[in-house]
C-alpha cells in the first residue's frame, strides 16, 4: 500500500495542493528575481547551483559507483533551483563564468 498522500487525495484536495504549490513557486521566482538584482545575489545563486549542487560538473569526474545517487540527488536539486532562475529571467547571469571559476570547470 502506498503511503503517498497524493494517491488518496480527492480532486478538490489535489486542486488546492496544486494551487498552493503554484503560489509557492511564484513566490520563489520573485525571491530569485530580487537576488538577481545584485552582484552578491547572482554570486550566491552561482555558488548554490554550481559549487553546492554541481549542475555544471562533468558526470564522469568521480568514480561511477562511488556516491552516484548522492551526486545525482544534488544535481536534481540544483536543476530545480536553476529552473526557478530561468523562470525569473536570470539563468544567463547565473551561467556566466567568472575568471576564478574558469580553471575549476575546465
Protein Blocks (a to p, Z undefined) as FASTA:
>chain_A
ZZbfklmpcfklmmmmmmmmmmmmmmmmmmmmmmmmpmklmmmmmmmmmmmnopmbcfkl
pcfkgomlmmmmmmmmmmmmmmmmmmnopmmmmmpccfklmmmnZZ
